[in-house]
C-alpha cells in the first residue's frame, strides 16, 4: 500500500513550491496541500489565481507581501492556534522564502511552536545551477543592491570566494550588472538563464571578460550564474634535462604513444613537443 496516498495533513504552515514557468512542474503533493488549505497566502492574487484556476482549485487566496507581512503574520498565527487551520504560503514562482517574503511568518511559527512544512518543488536557483556546467558548490545571493558603493564592496568580497555564485537580476538591469561583474569576476565564466522551463527558454553562456551587453528589449527576471575562478595551468614549452632522461628510459620499455600520453599529462606540456623529442631520439 502507498502510504503517501493516505498521508494526513496536520495543522500548520505549508511552504508550497510552485512552477517557475511550466505548469506541469508542480508536484502532486503541492496540489494536494493547496486543495486542503483553509487559506493560501500569496504575493500577487492575480498571478496566483491563474495557477489555482489552471488546476481547478477554488480555495481562498489572501495577499501576503513585504508591505503587510508583519501584520498578516500575526493574524495567521492566531488562526492556526485557535482554529487549527492549514495555511499555505506560495510565491509568484518557485520556492517560497527564497528572495521572497515569508521569513517573518516562518520565524513567528517557530517561536510559537507551530509546525512549518516545506513542500519541495521548482526552484530557479537549482534549475540554473544544474544546467550551468559549473561546480555544485554554490552561493546564492538573490537580488543585488542598486547602490553602487555597497554593490562594489559586496562584489569585491564575493570575488575572493571560489564558489559558483547565483543571482536574480531584473532584465532591465542586466547590462549594468554585467559591466560590474567584469570589474570583479573577469576570470570566470557566466551563464544567464531566461524563460526557464517556458517555450522561449534560453541559456546565454560566455566568459565574463568578453560577454557583450544583452538587447534592451529583454523582459522579466534573469537567473545569472558565475562559475568558480578559472585557473589555467601554465603549459611548459621546453623539455628539461630530467624529463628527457625519463623519456629515454621509458622508451626502452613502453611504446612511443604511451610515453607521449604519460609525459604530456604528468608535465603539463603539449603532446607534439614530447612526440618530436621521442621521434628524434628513436632515429
Backbone as CSV, one residue per row, in Angstrom:
resi,resn,N_x,N_y,N_z,CA_x,CA_y,CA_z,C_x,C_y,C_z
1,UNK,0.846,-1.199,0.000,0.000,0.000,0.000,0.879,1.246,0.000
2,UNK,0.508,2.261,-0.811,1.261,3.503,-0.879,0.846,4.400,0.284
3,UNK,1.746,4.560,1.247,1.439,5.350,2.436,1.144,6.808,2.096
4,UNK,1.814,7.374,1.038,1.636,8.780,0.693,0.185,9.096,0.317
5,UNK,-0.548,8.112,-0.223,-1.930,8.348,-0.623,-2.820,8.594,0.586
6,UNK,-2.414,8.095,1.745,-3.216,8.225,2.959,-2.510,9.112,4.006
7,UNK,-1.581,9.901,3.543,-0.835,10.746,4.473,-1.737,11.841,5.041
8,UNK,-1.747,11.986,6.336,-2.586,13.010,6.963,-1.909,14.368,6.855
9,UNK,-2.738,15.406,6.814,-2.221,16.777,6.737,-2.533,17.468,8.058
10,UNK,-1.504,17.749,8.834,-1.694,18.344,10.149,-1.754,19.866,10.056
11,UNK,-2.395,20.518,11.028,-2.451,21.978,11.038,-1.047,22.580,11.076
12,UNK,-0.901,23.741,10.485,0.396,24.413,10.484,0.589,25.214,9.209
13,UNK,1.812,25.643,8.998,2.168,26.442,7.826,2.862,25.555,6.799
14,UNK,2.400,25.607,5.566,2.976,24.819,4.473,3.586,25.754,3.430
15,UNK,4.865,25.568,3.175,5.575,26.383,2.189,5.558,25.613,0.873
16,UNK,4.646,25.989,-0.001,4.372,25.205,-1.213,5.097,25.795,-2.426
17,UNK,5.982,25.002,-3.015,6.696,25.433,-4.220,5.779,25.349,-5.432
18,UNK,5.837,26.377,-6.280,5.012,26.430,-7.478,5.903,26.527,-8.717
19,UNK,5.366,26.223,-9.908,6.191,26.232,-11.121,6.855,27.583,-11.390
20,UNK,8.063,27.542,-11.962,8.746,28.783,-12.348,8.376,29.182,-13.777
21,UNK,7.574,28.376,-14.420,7.149,28.693,-15.778,6.180,27.658,-16.302
22,UNK,6.659,26.440,-16.455,5.852,25.347,-16.998,4.950,24.770,-15.908
23,UNK,3.641,24.858,-16.130,2.669,24.411,-15.129,2.826,22.931,-14.777
24,UNK,3.359,22.130,-15.694,3.497,20.695,-15.449,4.551,20.364,-14.395
25,UNK,5.309,21.379,-13.963,6.363,21.129,-12.971,5.848,21.098,-11.536
26,UNK,4.580,21.359,-11.322,4.059,21.301,-9.953,3.955,19.839,-9.518
27,UNK,4.093,19.588,-8.222,4.055,18.203,-7.727,2.646,17.815,-7.287
28,UNK,2.393,16.511,-7.246,1.105,16.014,-6.767,0.863,16.447,-5.322
29,UNK,1.939,16.413,-4.530,1.787,16.768,-3.111,1.424,18.242,-2.972
30,UNK,2.047,19.104,-3.801,1.738,20.532,-3.742,0.255,20.773,-4.039
31,UNK,-0.261,20.104,-5.069,-1.674,20.245,-5.418,-2.575,19.751,-4.286
32,UNK,-2.195,18.641,-3.673,-2.974,18.069,-2.580,-3.038,19.033,-1.395
33,UNK,-1.897,19.640,-1.053,-1.854,20.583,0.074,-2.682,21.828,-0.236
34,UNK,-2.556,22.361,-1.436,-3.313,23.562,-1.806,-4.817,23.306,-1.740
35,UNK,-5.242,22.124,-2.159,-6.665,21.777,-2.119,-7.179,21.667,-0.687
36,UNK,-6.304,21.254,0.230,-6.698,21.080,1.628,-6.546,22.356,2.461
37,UNK,-5.918,23.378,1.901,-5.612,24.592,2.667,-6.867,25.413,2.969
38,UNK,-6.955,25.881,4.209,-8.050,26.773,4.591,-7.805,28.178,4.062
39,UNK,-6.524,28.498,3.873,-6.150,29.819,3.363,-4.819,29.696,2.634
40,UNK,-4.711,30.373,1.485,-3.461,30.356,0.721,-2.921,31.776,0.635
41,UNK,-1.768,31.991,1.244,-1.120,33.307,1.204,-0.277,33.415,-0.064
42,UNK,-0.334,34.567,-0.724,0.421,34.733,-1.968,0.856,36.181,-2.137
43,UNK,1.884,36.398,-2.977,2.370,37.758,-3.236,1.363,38.569,-4.039
44,UNK,0.893,37.970,-5.134,0.013,38.667,-6.064,-1.197,37.773,-6.354
45,UNK,-2.365,38.156,-5.863,-3.557,37.320,-6.024,-3.928,37.132,-7.496
46,UNK,-3.593,38.118,-8.337,-3.921,37.993,-9.770,-3.110,36.869,-10.421
47,UNK,-1.826,36.809,-10.103,-0.975,35.763,-10.683,-1.309,34.401,-10.094
48,UNK,-1.491,34.360,-8.783,-1.753,33.073,-8.128,-3.131,32.518,-8.485
49,UNK,-4.091,33.401,-8.767,-5.427,32.918,-9.145,-5.381,32.181,-10.479
50,UNK,-4.445,32.567,-11.356,-4.277,31.872,-12.645,-3.775,30.443,-12.411
51,UNK,-2.839,30.313,-11.448,-2.313,28.991,-11.107,-3.413,28.102,-10.559
52,UNK,-4.180,28.625,-9.591,-5.237,27.832,-8.975,-6.333,27.488,-9.989
53,UNK,-6.641,28.463,-10.842,-7.667,28.232,-11.858,-7.251,27.119,-12.822
54,UNK,-5.963,27.093,-13.171,-5.433,26.088,-14.095,-5.651,24.681,-13.545
55,UNK,-5.498,24.552,-12.215,-5.641,23.234,-11.583,-7.005,23.070,-10.893
56,UNK,-7.918,24.002,-11.173,-9.304,23.949,-10.674,-9.364,23.882,-9.150
57,UNK,-8.556,24.728,-8.532,-8.550,24.854,-7.071,-9.251,26.163,-6.711
58,UNK,-10.254,26.096,-5.843,-11.064,27.281,-5.549,-10.853,27.829,-4.133
59,UNK,-9.802,27.385,-3.465,-9.561,27.831,-2.092,-9.227,29.320,-2.043
60,UNK,-9.454,29.910,-0.880,-9.308,31.354,-0.718,-7.853,31.808,-0.771
61,UNK,-7.614,32.863,-1.545,-6.291,33.489,-1.626,-6.287,34.756,-0.786
62,UNK,-5.135,35.020,-0.163,-5.010,36.254,0.624,-3.630,36.847,0.361
63,UNK,-3.547,38.172,0.070,-2.248,38.795,-0.246,-1.297,38.814,0.949
64,UNK,-0.067,38.403,0.685,0.990,38.419,1.707,2.258,38.897,1.011
65,UNK,2.684,40.117,1.310,3.851,40.695,0.642,4.654,41.530,1.629
66,UNK,5.738,42.121,1.151,6.672,42.813,2.046,6.054,44.021,2.757
67,UNK,4.927,44.542,2.224,4.316,45.717,2.831,3.320,45.371,3.937
68,UNK,2.879,44.114,3.989,1.890,43.756,5.018,2.264,42.507,5.808
69,UNK,3.475,41.970,5.574,3.786,40.656,6.148,3.804,40.634,7.672
70,UNK,4.212,41.705,8.323,4.218,41.705,9.789,2.796,41.599,10.336
71,UNK,1.908,42.426,9.765,0.518,42.451,10.222,-0.182,41.127,9.931
72,UNK,-0.014,40.626,8.717,-0.673,39.381,8.320,-0.118,38.195,9.094
73,UNK,1.186,38.211,9.358,1.813,37.100,10.091,1.157,36.880,11.444
74,UNK,0.877,37.971,12.154,0.234,37.856,13.470,-1.158,37.235,13.361
75,UNK,-1.893,37.639,12.326,-3.242,37.090,12.131,-3.195,35.596,11.791
76,UNK,-2.217,35.235,10.983,-2.069,33.825,10.588,-1.763,32.955,11.805
77,UNK,-0.890,33.445,12.676,-0.540,32.709,13.897,-1.794,32.479,14.738
78,UNK,-2.623,33.520,14.872,-3.867,33.403,15.654,-4.807,32.368,15.045
79,UNK,-4.929,32.406,13.709,-5.808,31.463,13.016,-5.389,30.019,13.265
80,UNK,-4.094,29.767,13.114,-3.596,28.396,13.271,-3.768,27.915,14.709
81,UNK,-3.485,28.790,15.677,-3.556,28.392,17.086,-4.996,28.179,17.560
82,UNK,-5.906,29.063,17.112,-7.291,28.975,17.577,-8.093,27.910,16.850
83,UNK,-7.965,27.906,15.523,-8.821,27.030,14.718,-8.101,25.811,14.146
84,UNK,-6.822,25.700,14.469,-6.011,24.580,13.960,-6.098,24.482,12.427
85,UNK,-5.891,25.624,11.781,-6.019,25.704,10.327,-4.778,25.209,9.591
86,UNK,-5.019,24.865,8.335,-3.916,24.540,7.417,-3.716,25.765,6.525
87,UNK,-2.580,26.414,6.667,-2.288,27.630,5.900,-1.120,27.354,4.953
88,UNK,-1.286,27.720,3.679,-0.204,27.558,2.710,0.348,28.921,2.319
89,UNK,1.648,28.944,2.053,2.293,30.154,1.545,2.921,29.802,0.201
90,UNK,2.578,30.573,-0.835,3.195,30.383,-2.142,3.784,31.703,-2.619
91,UNK,4.788,31.621,-3.486,5.338,32.831,-4.103,4.814,32.897,-5.529
92,UNK,5.143,33.953,-6.244,4.693,34.070,-7.636,5.213,32.921,-8.483
93,UNK,6.407,32.455,-8.152,7.006,31.322,-8.878,8.144,30.751,-8.055
94,UNK,8.254,29.428,-8.032,9.373,28.786,-7.341,9.102,28.503,-5.883
95,UNK,10.183,28.417,-5.120,10.107,28.050,-3.707,9.913,29.280,-2.824
96,UNK,8.904,29.285,-1.953,8.675,30.427,-1.064,9.904,30.746,-0.200
97,UNK,9.977,31.975,0.248,11.028,32.490,1.136,12.312,32.840,0.365
98,UNK,12.647,32.090,-0.683,13.895,32.319,-1.401,13.798,33.614,-2.202
99,UNK,14.363,34.685,-1.653,14.279,36.037,-2.233,12.832,36.510,-2.351
100,UNK,11.993,36.028,-1.460,10.581,36.419,-1.420,10.145,36.570,0.039
101,UNK,9.030,37.272,0.288,8.533,37.437,1.663,8.196,36.091,2.302
102,UNK,8.234,36.044,3.619,7.832,34.830,4.330,8.671,34.499,5.541
103,UNK,9.885,35.037,5.605,10.783,34.673,6.706,10.222,35.124,8.056
104,UNK,9.507,36.254,8.073,8.902,36.738,9.318,7.869,35.742,9.822
105,UNK,7.030,35.266,8.927,5.990,34.302,9.300,6.593,32.980,9.759
106,UNK,7.595,32.512,9.073,8.244,31.251,9.451,8.831,31.359,10.855
107,UNK,9.521,32.456,11.126,10.134,32.630,12.447,9.087,32.755,13.554
108,UNK,7.967,33.399,13.250,6.896,33.508,14.245,6.303,32.129,14.548
109,UNK,6.163,31.331,13.507,5.654,29.960,13.710,6.612,29.146,14.578
110,UNK,7.893,29.297,14.321,8.902,28.577,15.107,8.839,29.002,16.566
111,UNK,8.708,30.318,16.794,8.616,30.846,18.166,7.379,30.319,18.894
112,UNK,6.279,30.189,18.149,5.009,29.747,18.746,4.846,28.223,18.728
113,UNK,5.901,27.526,18.327,5.890,26.060,18.272,4.812,25.526,17.318
114,UNK,4.632,26.239,16.215,3.698,25.814,15.163,4.490,25.115,14.076
115,UNK,4.001,24.005,13.602,4.717,23.228,12.589,4.858,23.988,11.274
116,UNK,6.066,23.929,10.701,6.344,24.515,9.387,6.757,23.369,8.460
117,UNK,6.026,23.178,7.368,6.278,22.057,6.466,6.702,22.553,5.084
118,UNK,7.919,22.272,4.642,8.310,22.632,3.276,7.759,21.613,2.287
119,UNK,7.155,22.100,1.225,6.674,21.225,0.152,7.572,21.499,-1.057
120,UNK,8.616,20.691,-1.238,9.641,20.999,-2.246,9.112,20.908,-3.671
121,UNK,9.814,21.599,-4.552,9.433,21.602,-5.960,10.350,22.496,-6.763
122,UNK,9.787,23.226,-7.695,10.575,24.056,-8.615,11.370,25.135,-7.888
123,UNK,12.571,25.386,-8.407,13.430,26.457,-7.894,14.320,26.948,-9.019
124,UNK,14.265,28.235,-9.305,15.101,28.802,-10.375,16.578,28.636,-10.045
125,UNK,16.907,28.662,-8.760,18.316,28.556,-8.329,18.899,27.205,-8.722
126,UNK,18.281,26.130,-8.253,18.817,24.791,-8.530,18.693,24.424,-10.006
127,UNK,17.627,24.916,-10.660,17.467,24.642,-12.094,18.624,25.249,-12.879
128,UNK,18.973,26.489,-12.562,20.049,27.173,-13.286,21.407,26.549,-12.990
129,UNK,21.670,26.228,-11.730,22.955,25.618,-11.368,23.122,24.273,-12.066
130,UNK,22.049,23.488,-12.123,22.144,22.165,-12.730,22.453,22.246,-14.225
131,UNK,22.003,23.320,-14.885,22.222,23.473,-16.327,23.486,24.261,-16.665
132,UNK,24.144,24.806,-15.642,25.281,25.697,-15.887,26.559,24.979,-16.319
133,UNK,26.746,23.762,-15.808,28.006,23.065,-16.051,29.086,23.488,-15.073
134,UNK,28.726,24.327,-14.097,29.686,24.795,-13.101,29.631,23.914,-11.855
135,UNK,30.507,24.182,-10.908,30.552,23.405,-9.670,29.219,23.476,-8.932
136,UNK,28.833,22.359,-8.274,27.596,22.357,-7.499,27.800,22.913,-6.084
137,UNK,28.999,23.369,-5.788,29.248,24.081,-4.529,28.989,25.565,-4.823
138,UNK,27.795,26.029,-4.447,27.422,27.375,-4.878,26.912,28.250,-3.731
139,UNK,26.972,29.556,-3.967,26.427,30.555,-3.058,25.269,31.238,-3.768
140,UNK,24.146,31.360,-3.086,23.009,32.061,-3.667,22.897,33.435,-3.022
141,UNK,22.930,34.482,-3.840,22.931,35.849,-3.309,21.640,36.608,-3.578
142,UNK,20.705,35.997,-4.308,19.434,36.667,-4.552,19.591,37.931,-5.378
143,UNK,18.787,38.946,-5.045,18.839,40.213,-5.764,19.956,41.087,-5.215
144,UNK,20.661,41.769,-6.098,21.768,42.637,-5.705,21.281,44.046,-5.394
145,UNK,22.003,44.728,-4.530,21.674,46.115,-4.218,21.882,47.008,-5.442
146,UNK,21.133,48.091,-5.498,21.253,49.032,-6.616,22.238,50.162,-6.293
147,UNK,22.626,50.267,-5.022,23.539,51.345,-4.615,24.972,50.966,-4.986
148,UNK,25.611,51.797,-5.811,26.902,51.428,-6.402,27.999,51.187,-5.369
149,UNK,28.083,52.026,-4.333,29.145,51.846,-3.326,28.990,50.522,-2.585
150,UNK,27.782,50.230,-2.145,27.522,48.967,-1.440,27.730,47.785,-2.378
151,UNK,27.306,47.960,-3.624,27.431,46.883,-4.607,28.892,46.533,-4.851
152,UNK,29.716,47.532,-5.038,31.136,47.272,-5.328,31.824,46.575,-4.159
153,UNK,31.509,46.991,-2.938,32.098,46.331,-1.757,31.628,44.886,-1.650
154,UNK,30.351,44.677,-1.951,29.779,43.326,-1.882,30.413,42.411,-2.916
155,UNK,30.515,42.892,-4.154,31.088,42.076,-5.223,32.572,41.810,-4.992
156,UNK,33.261,42.782,-4.448,34.698,42.618,-4.160,34.900,41.492,-3.150
157,UNK,34.066,41.479,-2.101,34.163,40.412,-1.092,33.818,39.047,-1.689
158,UNK,32.814,39.028,-2.566,32.426,37.770,-3.209,33.530,37.234,-4.118
159,UNK,34.239,38.145,-4.769,35.251,37.740,-5.749,36.386,36.933,-5.124
160,UNK,36.546,37.057,-3.798,37.603,36.305,-3.109,37.177,34.863,-2.806
161,UNK,35.883,34.575,-2.960,35.361,33.246,-2.636,35.303,32.385,-3.893
162,UNK,35.901,31.221,-3.823,35.986,30.379,-5.021,34.836,29.369,-5.072
163,UNK,33.624,29.901,-5.280,32.426,29.090,-5.417,31.643,29.547,-6.644
164,UNK,30.759,28.698,-7.133,29.764,29.130,-8.104,28.848,30.121,-7.377
165,UNK,28.446,31.194,-8.057,27.620,32.226,-7.423,26.371,32.459,-8.269
166,UNK,25.220,32.543,-7.592,23.939,32.692,-8.292,23.241,33.993,-7.865
167,UNK,22.718,34.720,-8.860,21.988,35.962,-8.603,20.649,35.953,-9.331
168,UNK,19.677,36.712,-8.809,18.463,37.055,-9.537,18.633,38.499,-10.000
169,UNK,18.422,38.749,-11.277,18.616,40.103,-11.801,17.470,40.484,-12.731
170,UNK,16.827,41.647,-12.507,15.795,42.114,-13.437,16.423,42.341,-14.809
171,UNK,15.741,41.926,-15.868,16.290,42.034,-17.225,16.696,43.473,-17.572
172,UNK,15.948,44.440,-17.075,16.231,45.847,-17.381,17.580,46.309,-16.829
173,UNK,18.081,45.593,-15.805,19.341,45.995,-15.159,20.518,45.107,-15.524
174,UNK,20.303,44.119,-16.393,21.342,43.122,-16.628,22.626,43.723,-17.182
175,UNK,22.544,44.671,-18.090,23.768,45.236,-18.682,24.571,46.042,-17.669
176,UNK,23.871,46.691,-16.754,24.565,47.408,-15.672,25.374,46.420,-14.833
177,UNK,24.749,45.289,-14.478,25.433,44.311,-13.634,26.522,43.547,-14.392
178,UNK,26.325,43.311,-15.675,27.376,42.666,-16.469,28.656,43.497,-16.416
179,UNK,28.519,44.800,-16.571,29.689,45.687,-16.522,30.339,45.695,-15.139
180,UNK,29.526,45.541,-14.099,30.079,45.456,-12.742,30.806,44.127,-12.538
181,UNK,30.235,43.054,-13.083,30.876,41.740,-12.971,32.248,41.731,-13.634
182,UNK,32.397,42.463,-14.723,33.676,42.493,-15.440,34.799,43.085,-14.581
183,UNK,34.432,43.901,-13.597,35.438,44.504,-12.718,35.976,43.498,-11.697
184,UNK,35.120,42.553,-11.315,35.491,41.670,-10.198,35.539,40.176,-10.534
185,UNK,34.898,39.773,-11.634,34.816,38.345,-11.956,35.303,38.044,-13.369
186,UNK,36.261,38.815,-13.864,36.752,38.658,-15.244,37.361,37.285,-15.498
187,UNK,37.787,36.613,-14.425,38.434,35.302,-14.574,37.441,34.151,-14.407
188,UNK,36.156,34.404,-14.658,35.139,33.363,-14.506,34.281,33.242,-15.768
189,UNK,33.493,32.178,-15.806,32.501,32.014,-16.865,31.153,32.494,-16.332
190,UNK,30.241,32.793,-17.252,28.913,33.267,-16.863,27.850,32.541,-17.674
191,UNK,26.725,32.247,-17.013,25.561,31.724,-17.706,24.359,32.552,-17.291
192,UNK,23.627,33.060,-18.262,22.421,33.842,-17.994,21.222,33.019,-18.465
193,UNK,20.341,32.674,-17.527,19.167,31.850,-17.850,17.934,32.741,-17.903
194,UNK,17.195,32.635,-18.993,15.948,33.392,-19.106,14.825,32.473,-19.607
195,UNK,13.618,32.763,-19.142,12.438,31.997,-19.551,12.601,30.496,-19.278
196,UNK,13.257,30.152,-18.177,13.472,28.730,-17.884,12.155,27.970,-17.797
197,UNK,12.127,26.811,-18.391,11.000,25.868,-18.468,9.885,26.347,-19.396
198,UNK,10.029,27.521,-20.005,8.996,28.051,-20.898,9.361,27.775,-22.362
199,UNK,8.493,28.179,-23.265,8.688,27.919,-24.696,9.975,28.558,-25.211
200,UNK,10.264,29.777,-24.769,11.429,30.511,-25.268,12.629,30.425,-24.317
201,UNK,12.743,29.304,-23.621,13.867,29.086,-22.701,15.199,29.333,-23.417
202,UNK,16.098,30.045,-22.730,17.388,30.375,-23.350,18.490,30.423,-22.287
203,UNK,19.661,29.889,-22.657,20.831,29.946,-21.778,21.958,30.637,-22.542
204,UNK,22.399,31.763,-22.048,23.470,32.528,-22.684,24.755,32.233,-21.923
205,UNK,25.752,31.699,-22.626,26.996,31.271,-21.977,28.195,31.987,-22.592
206,UNK,29.107,32.436,-21.735,30.311,33.118,-22.226,31.285,33.285,-21.069
207,UNK,32.403,33.924,-21.363,33.319,34.332,-20.292,32.923,35.741,-19.855
208,UNK,33.037,36.017,-18.577,32.672,37.337,-18.071,33.470,38.426,-18.777
209,UNK,34.736,38.154,-19.022,35.627,39.165,-19.606,35.223,39.610,-21.005
210,UNK,34.499,38.751,-21.745,34.197,39.084,-23.144,32.699,39.150,-23.459
211,UNK,31.830,38.819,-22.497,30.401,38.812,-22.802,29.925,40.210,-23.194
212,UNK,29.070,40.263,-24.199,28.549,41.545,-24.686,27.235,41.875,-23.990
213,UNK,26.877,43.162,-24.020,25.603,43.571,-23.436,24.440,42.905,-24.158
214,UNK,23.392,42.614,-23.414,22.213,41.972,-23.979,21.283,43.028,-24.586
215,UNK,20.416,42.613,-25.513,19.454,43.561,-26.102,18.580,44.202,-25.030
216,UNK,18.197,45.438,-25.243,17.419,46.181,-24.250,15.959,45.741,-24.154
217,UNK,15.514,44.941,-25.119,14.096,44.541,-25.120,13.816,43.265,-24.335
218,UNK,14.845,42.712,-23.684,14.628,41.519,-22.853,13.815,41.903,-21.618
219,UNK,12.822,41.071,-21.286,11.955,41.369,-20.150,12.032,40.269,-19.094
220,UNK,11.429,40.562,-17.956,11.315,39.552,-16.910,12.491,39.540,-15.940
221,UNK,12.669,38.384,-15.334,13.704,38.206,-14.315,14.684,37.139,-14.794
222,UNK,15.968,37.429,-14.666,17.005,36.518,-15.140,17.695,35.855,-13.955
223,UNK,18.103,34.607,-14.161,18.926,33.923,-13.156,20.336,33.862,-13.721
224,UNK,21.276,34.473,-13.023,22.654,34.579,-13.511,23.573,33.735,-12.638
225,UNK,24.368,32.902,-13.297,25.280,32.007,-12.577,26.714,32.296,-13.009
226,UNK,27.581,32.553,-12.031,29.013,32.745,-12.281,29.760,31.501,-11.835
227,UNK,30.715,31.072,-12.628,31.479,29.869,-12.290,32.474,30.157,-11.175
228,UNK,33.125,29.092,-10.706,34.274,29.282,-9.827,35.377,29.949,-10.638
229,UNK,36.419,30.390,-9.959,37.543,31.006,-10.669,38.153,30.010,-11.647
230,UNK,38.518,30.503,-12.813,39.159,29.646,-13.807,40.666,29.812,-13.685
231,UNK,41.315,28.776,-13.185,42.773,28.828,-13.004,43.407,28.007,-14.117
232,UNK,44.004,28.681,-15.050,44.598,27.993,-16.196,46.052,27.616,-15.887
233,UNK,46.353,26.345,-16.101,47.709,25.870,-15.847,48.675,26.405,-16.897
234,UNK,49.858,26.740,-16.448,50.875,27.191,-17.392,51.458,25.988,-18.128
235,UNK,51.414,26.075,-19.424,51.912,24.977,-20.255,53.415,25.145,-20.486
236,UNK,54.158,24.108,-20.168,55.610,24.160,-20.377,55.930,24.063,-21.871
237,UNK,56.893,24.820,-22.302,57.233,24.862,-23.730,58.580,24.202,-24.050
238,UNK,59.286,23.787,-23.004,60.584,23.134,-23.229,60.714,21.916,-22.322
239,UNK,61.473,20.942,-22.809,61.737,19.748,-22.003,62.983,19.975,-21.160
240,UNK,62.852,19.729,-19.870,64.023,19.837,-19.003,64.899,18.602,-19.210
241,UNK,66.141,18.675,-18.767,67.074,17.553,-18.919,66.575,16.319,-18.173
242,UNK,65.967,16.559,-17.008,65.477,15.424,-16.208,64.328,14.714,-16.926
243,UNK,63.472,15.475,-17.610,62.357,14.892,-18.350,62.884,14.120,-19.558
244,UNK,63.905,14.644,-20.211,64.496,13.962,-21.366,65.057,12.594,-20.957
245,UNK,65.719,12.584,-19.798,66.283,11.330,-19.288,65.172,10.323,-18.991
246,UNK,64.072,10.831,-18.393,62.933,9.962,-18.069,62.316,9.374,-19.341
247,UNK,62.188,10.212,-20.377,61.622,9.751,-21.651,62.486,8.641,-22.255
248,UNK,63.796,8.839,-22.241,64.722,7.846,-22.805,64.595,6.502,-22.107
249,UNK,64.447,6.553,-20.779,64.297,5.322,-20.011,62.976,4.627,-20.337
250,UNK,61.934,5.437,-20.449,60.611,4.867,-20.719,60.517,4.247,-22.113
251,UNK,61.207,4.847,-23.081,61.158,4.337,-24.457,61.759,2.938,-24.591
252,UNK,62.547,2.539,-23.632,63.134,1.190,-23.645,62.107,0.124,-23.255
253,UNK,61.038,0.578,-22.535,60.036,-0.374,-22.042,58.649,-0.184,-22.659
254,UNK,58.326,1.062,-23.048,56.962,1.366,-23.481,56.922,1.883,-24.920
255,UNK,55.710,1.901,-25.462,55.558,2.367,-26.838,55.684,3.889,-26.902
256,UNK,55.952,4.334,-28.110,56.061,5.764,-28.371,54.791,6.491,-27.888
257,UNK,53.638,5.941,-28.247,52.345,6.555,-27.924,52.127,6.645,-26.408
258,UNK,52.446,5.556,-25.696,52.256,5.539,-24.238,53.141,6.560,-23.537
259,UNK,54.364,6.715,-24.015,55.296,7.676,-23.416,54.785,9.101,-23.626
260,UNK,54.308,9.399,-24.818,53.785,10.739,-25.115,52.598,11.064,-24.210
261,UNK,51.682,10.113,-24.080,50.492,10.308,-23.242,50.880,10.562,-21.786
262,UNK,51.751,9.720,-21.272,52.132,9.803,-19.864,52.881,11.101,-19.551
263,UNK,53.908,11.406,-20.329,54.745,12.586,-20.056,53.979,13.892,-20.264
264,UNK,53.164,13.968,-21.297,52.422,15.219,-21.563,51.454,15.546,-20.428
265,UNK,50.812,14.510,-19.874,49.901,14.724,-18.752,50.656,15.057,-17.472
266,UNK,51.700,14.306,-17.230,52.465,14.484,-15.996,53.132,15.854,-15.922
267,UNK,53.711,16.285,-17.043,54.479,17.531,-17.052,53.675,18.738,-17.565
268,UNK,52.404,18.486,-17.948,51.545,19.544,-18.477,52.205,20.271,-19.646
269,UNK,52.490,19.527,-20.675,53.123,20.110,-21.858,52.476,19.538,-23.123
270,UNK,52.579,20.235,-24.234,51.955,19.764,-25.477,52.469,18.392,-25.905
271,UNK,51.548,17.559,-26.387,51.930,16.225,-26.854,52.933,16.313,-27.999
272,UNK,52.765,17.331,-28.838,53.628,17.473,-30.004,55.089,17.648,-29.600
273,UNK,55.316,18.376,-28.511,56.672,18.618,-28.017,57.322,17.299,-27.590
274,UNK,56.581,16.492,-26.842,57.084,15.198,-26.367,57.269,14.252,-27.562
275,UNK,56.306,14.273,-28.458,56.345,13.406,-29.635,57.596,13.676,-30.478
276,UNK,57.863,14.932,-30.719,59.025,15.303,-31.549,60.341,14.846,-30.920
277,UNK,60.443,14.967,-29.602,61.660,14.517,-28.917,61.809,12.996,-29.038
278,UNK,60.680,12.298,-28.827,60.696,10.825,-28.942,61.113,10.394,-30.346
279,UNK,60.608,11.115,-31.322,60.908,10.789,-32.705,62.411,10.957,-33.001
280,UNK,62.976,12.051,-32.536,64.401,12.320,-32.755,65.266,11.291,-32.032
281,UNK,64.854,10.961,-30.817,65.636,10.015,-30.028,65.607,8.634,-30.671
282,UNK,64.453,8.222,-31.153,64.302,6.915,-31.789,65.157,6.823,-33.046
283,UNK,65.226,7.942,-33.790,66.027,7.974,-35.013,67.507,7.840,-34.690
